[in-house]
Amino acid sequence: MDFIEVEGKTYEDAIKKASLELNAEEKDLDIDVKEVDTKGILGFLGSKKVRIVARLRTAVATEKHKEPEVSEGHRDSEETEGPAEYGKRFLEELSGYVGLSFSVRATEVKDRLMFLVQSDHGDILIGKEGDVLEALQYVLRLAIAKRYKQGLKLLIDINGYREKRKKALTLTAKRLADRVKRTGRALKTDPLNPYERRIIHTLFKHNKNVKTKSEGEGHTKKVVISPNKITDGNRRFVDGNR
């Protein structure tokens, strides 16, 4: 089987299911977003489901060779405008649609596309605890996936919000870790999105005293910070339990 149609609560969930079924990594798949059943802000926050068709790239290449039905004009357009340029244009057109002016700069950092937004309406675009920002990023990821038939790692930042958020999360996580080491009991963070959870997991990746894991369902999950196995005389703490 070289392709599969799956449904998930989020885009990431659908990708994960497809990767498992096809026994392939996301980078080896071409993704076609077929359906998004949504509600909420920007039409995507609080989405109910996402349906995708995932194909192994070798299979896609073979199909395109057998059925060259794409018009030259359409092919030229896709070849001349890459995901970064398309994403920048998408966001700029969206700014006019919602009536909130902002400028966008697209750049590539390692294997991730970064869209840096500057706006006088930053508080509105970021939302409470970054919920609007996450919705905006979700919309852009789906738009790029639908146009280029593949999932790309991308990140939107608005007025440097993510760096400020990273510093705040790091400080909070270190305080929780100190309490965990003192008490031997596991503690949990507030619900966090995947990017924020990754910050905490990376922070304690090589820490000998504590370990982390995500807990929960859906897009936002809590991070559990628990002590590594510690032997102190006859006392032993394992995952926060005596």
C-alpha positions as CSV (number, residue, x, y, z in Angstrom):
1,M,0.0,0.0,0.0
2,D,1.5,3.3,-1.1
3,F,-1.2,5.7,0.1
4,I,-3.8,5.9,2.9
5,E,-6.7,8.2,3.8
6,V,-6.9,8.9,7.6
7,E,-8.7,11.3,9.9
8,G,-7.4,12.9,13.1
9,K,-8.5,15.4,15.7
10,T,-5.6,17.6,14.5
11,Y,-3.3,17.8,11.5
12,E,-0.5,16.4,13.6
13,D,-2.7,13.5,14.8
14,A,-3.6,12.6,11.2
15,I,0.0,12.7,10.1
16,K,1.1,10.5,13.0
17,K,-1.6,7.9,12.1
18,A,-0.6,8.0,8.4
19,S,3.1,7.6,9.3
20,L,2.4,4.5,11.4
21,E,0.1,2.9,8.8
22,L,2.6,3.5,5.9
23,N,5.7,2.8,8.1
24,A,7.3,6.0,7.0
25,E,8.5,9.3,8.4
26,E,6.6,12.5,7.7
27,K,9.4,13.8,5.5
28,D,8.8,10.8,3.2
29,L,5.1,11.5,2.7
30,D,3.2,13.8,0.4
31,I,0.1,15.1,2.2
32,D,-3.2,16.2,0.6
33,V,-5.6,17.8,3.0
34,K,-9.1,16.6,1.9
35,E,-11.4,18.0,4.6
36,V,-11.3,20.2,7.7
37,D,-14.4,20.2,9.8
38,T,-13.9,23.2,12.0
39,K,-15.3,25.9,14.3
40,G,-14.0,28.8,16.3
41,I,-11.6,31.6,15.7
42,L,-10.3,32.0,12.1
43,G,-12.4,28.9,11.3
44,F,-9.7,26.5,12.7
45,L,-9.3,26.9,16.5
46,G,-11.1,24.1,18.1
47,S,-11.3,22.0,14.9
48,K,-13.2,18.8,15.1
49,K,-11.3,16.7,12.6
50,V,-8.8,16.8,9.7
51,R,-8.9,14.3,6.9
52,I,-5.8,13.7,4.7
53,V,-4.5,11.5,2.0
54,A,-0.9,10.5,2.6
55,R,1.2,9.0,-0.2
56,L,4.7,7.7,-0.2
57,R,6.8,10.1,-2.3
58,T,8.1,7.4,-4.6
59,A,4.5,6.5,-5.5
60,V,3.7,10.1,-6.1
61,A,6.6,10.5,-8.5
62,T,5.5,7.5,-10.4
63,E,1.9,8.7,-10.7
64,K,3.0,12.1,-12.0
65,H,5.2,10.4,-14.6
66,K,2.3,8.3,-15.8
67,E,-0.3,11.1,-15.8
68,P,1.3,14.4,-16.8
69,E,-2.1,16.3,-16.8
70,V,-1.0,19.5,-15.0
71,S,-1.2,22.6,-17.1
72,E,2.1,24.3,-17.9
73,G,0.9,27.6,-16.4
74,H,0.0,25.9,-13.1
75,R,3.3,24.1,-13.0
76,D,5.3,27.2,-13.7
77,S,3.4,29.0,-10.9
78,E,4.2,26.3,-8.3
79,E,7.8,26.1,-9.4
80,T,8.4,29.8,-9.1
81,E,6.7,30.3,-5.8
82,G,8.0,28.2,-2.9
83,P,6.4,27.5,0.4
84,A,8.1,30.5,2.1
85,E,7.0,33.0,-0.6
86,Y,3.5,31.5,-0.6
87,G,3.2,31.6,3.1
88,K,4.3,35.2,3.3
89,R,1.8,36.2,0.6
90,F,-1.0,34.1,2.3
91,L,-0.4,36.0,5.6
92,E,-0.2,39.4,4.0
93,E,-3.5,38.8,2.1
94,L,-5.1,37.5,5.4
95,S,-4.1,40.8,7.1
96,G,-6.1,42.7,4.6
97,Y,-9.0,40.4,5.0
98,V,-9.2,40.7,8.8
99,G,-8.4,44.4,8.7
100,L,-5.4,44.1,11.0
101,S,-2.2,45.4,9.3
102,F,1.1,43.6,9.8
103,S,4.3,43.0,8.0
104,V,5.7,39.5,7.4
105,R,9.3,38.3,6.9
106,A,9.9,34.7,5.9
107,T,13.2,32.9,6.7
108,E,14.4,29.4,7.1
109,V,16.0,28.2,10.4
110,K,17.5,24.7,10.2
111,D,14.7,22.5,8.9
112,R,11.9,24.9,9.8
113,L,10.2,27.8,8.0
114,M,9.9,30.9,10.2
115,F,7.4,33.7,9.6
116,L,8.2,36.7,11.6
117,V,5.3,39.1,12.0
118,Q,5.4,42.7,13.2
119,S,2.1,44.4,14.0
120,D,0.7,47.2,16.1
121,H,-2.2,44.8,16.8
122,G,0.0,42.2,18.4
123,D,-2.2,41.6,21.4
124,I,-5.1,40.7,19.2
125,L,-3.1,38.5,16.9
126,I,-1.5,36.6,19.8
127,G,-4.6,36.2,21.9
128,K,-5.0,34.8,25.3
129,E,-1.9,32.7,26.1
130,G,-1.1,32.6,22.3
131,D,-4.4,30.9,21.3
132,V,-5.0,33.1,18.2
133,L,-1.3,32.8,17.2
134,E,-1.6,29.0,17.3
135,A,-4.8,29.2,15.3
136,L,-3.1,31.4,12.7
137,Q,-0.2,29.0,12.5
138,Y,-2.5,26.1,12.1
139,V,-4.3,27.8,9.2
140,L,-1.0,28.5,7.5
141,R,0.3,24.9,7.9
142,L,-2.9,23.5,6.4
143,A,-2.8,26.0,3.5
144,I,0.8,25.1,2.7
145,A,0.2,21.4,3.0
146,K,-2.8,21.6,0.7
147,R,-0.9,23.6,-2.0
148,Y,2.4,21.7,-1.9
149,K,1.0,18.2,-1.0
150,Q,3.4,17.9,1.9
151,G,3.7,18.8,5.6
152,L,6.4,21.3,6.5
153,K,7.7,22.3,9.9
154,L,6.9,26.0,10.3
155,L,6.6,28.6,13.1
156,I,4.9,32.0,13.3
157,D,6.1,34.5,15.8
158,I,4.5,37.9,16.4
159,N,6.4,40.8,17.9
160,G,8.9,38.4,19.5
161,Y,6.2,36.7,21.6
162,R,7.6,33.2,21.4
163,E,11.0,34.2,22.8
164,K,9.3,36.0,25.7
165,R,7.1,32.9,26.2
166,K,10.1,30.6,26.1
167,K,11.9,32.6,28.9
168,A,8.8,32.5,31.1
169,L,8.3,28.7,30.5
170,T,11.9,28.0,31.2
171,L,11.8,29.9,34.5
172,T,8.5,28.2,35.6
173,A,9.9,24.7,34.6
174,K,13.1,25.2,36.6
175,R,11.1,26.2,39.7
176,L,8.9,23.1,39.3
177,A,12.0,20.9,38.9
178,D,13.5,22.4,42.1
179,R,10.3,21.4,44.0
180,V,10.4,17.9,42.4
181,K,14.0,17.4,43.6
182,R,13.2,18.6,47.1
183,T,10.0,16.6,47.6
184,G,10.4,13.6,45.3
185,R,6.9,14.2,44.0
186,A,6.0,14.6,40.3
187,L,4.5,18.0,39.3
188,K,2.6,19.0,36.2
189,T,2.6,22.2,34.1
190,D,-0.4,23.9,32.7
191,P,-1.7,22.6,29.3
192,L,0.9,23.5,26.6
193,N,1.0,23.3,22.8
194,P,3.6,21.0,21.1
195,Y,6.2,23.8,20.6
196,E,6.0,24.8,24.3
197,R,6.2,21.2,25.5
198,R,9.3,20.7,23.3
199,I,11.0,23.6,25.1
200,I,10.6,21.9,28.5
201,H,11.6,18.4,27.2
202,T,14.7,19.9,25.7
203,L,15.5,21.8,28.8
204,F,15.7,18.7,31.0
205,K,16.8,16.2,28.3
206,H,20.2,15.6,29.9
207,N,19.2,16.4,33.5
208,K,20.2,13.6,35.9
209,N,17.7,14.6,38.6
210,V,14.4,14.9,36.7
211,K,12.7,13.5,33.6
212,T,9.7,14.7,31.6
213,K,6.8,13.3,29.7
214,S,3.7,14.7,28.1
215,E,0.3,13.7,29.5
216,G,-3.2,14.2,28.0
217,E,-5.0,14.1,24.7
218,G,-5.3,16.5,21.8
219,H,-3.2,19.5,20.7
220,T,-2.5,20.8,24.2
221,K,-1.1,18.5,26.9
222,K,0.5,18.9,30.3
223,V,4.2,18.1,30.9
224,V,4.9,15.9,33.9
225,I,8.2,16.6,35.6
226,S,9.1,13.7,37.8
227,P,12.3,12.6,39.7
228,N,14.6,10.1,38.2
229,K,15.1,7.0,40.4
230,I,17.0,8.1,43.4
231,T,18.4,5.9,46.1
232,D,19.1,7.6,49.5
233,G,19.7,5.1,52.2
234,N,16.5,3.1,52.4
235,R,14.4,5.7,50.5
236,R,13.6,5.3,46.9
237,F,11.5,7.7,44.8
238,V,10.3,6.5,41.5
239,D,8.2,8.8,39.3
240,G,7.1,10.8,42.3
241,N,5.8,7.8,44.3
242,R,7.4,6.4,47.5
